[in-house]
């Protein structure tokens, strides 16, 4: 497990920008490229997160930022308040349970045919339905003529019930 001393020996973190830079030259590091002192450490992962390789292990930069500032690894998941997976400013990060992290989602999954979070098309009625989960229970929000109207109803309800930062 990476120690705080080892992390701070290799990298410097700027909490205002969320960027890690190298403190010592790193040859043949993550991605096979060398890094000089002052170079930005890491690269963008396929899932959209900034990752940094240290001593043969890949770490998500947002988890490293938390560790760097607070001296302990996050207990749960790190949530990006502004939904930008590359914005690792410490003010943009919070250590939350998966349940709370899921409440901060604002974009629909790729397989969602309506294209809007909390919305699906109801074939029998020919209308769009908005639904939300509150305290683990599904809540019907109504039928709507457009997906956009249904999504607006969902987002209004989300502001009321979820620990949401949007």
TABELGI-V209519 format. One record per backbone hydrogen bond with DSSP energy under -0.5 kcal/mol. NH is the residue of the N-H (numbers start at 1). CO is the residue of the C=O. Records with the same first field share a line. If there is no record, write none. Layout:
NH = CO, CO
//
This chain:
7 = 3
8 = 4
9 = 5
10 = 6
11 = 7
12 = 21
14 = 19
15 = 13
17 = 14
18 = 14
19 = 14
21 = 12
22 = 39
23 = 10
24 = 10
26 = 35
29 = 33
32 = 29
33 = 30
35 = 26
38 = 22
39 = 36
41 = 20
43 = 51
45 = 49
48 = 45
50 = 85
51 = 43
52 = 59
54 = 57
57 = 54
59 = 52
61 = 50
63 = 60
64 = 60
65 = 61
66 = 62
67 = 63
68 = 64
69 = 65
70 = 66
71 = 67
77 = 96
79 = 77, 94
81 = 79, 92
83 = 80
85 = 83
87 = 84
88 = 86
90 = 15
91 = 15
92 = 89
93 = 90
94 = 79
96 = 77, 94
101 = 97
102 = 98
103 = 99
104 = 100, 101
105 = 102
112 = 109
113 = 111
115 = 112
119 = 116
120 = 129
122 = 127
123 = 121
126 = 122
127 = 122
128 = 144
129 = 120
130 = 142
131 = 118
132 = 139
134 = 132, 137
137 = 134
139 = 132
141 = 130
142 = 130
144 = 128
150 = 146
151 = 147
152 = 148
153 = 149
154 = 150
155 = 151
156 = 152
157 = 153
158 = 154
159 = 155
160 = 156
161 = 157
162 = 158
164 = 162
166 = 164
//
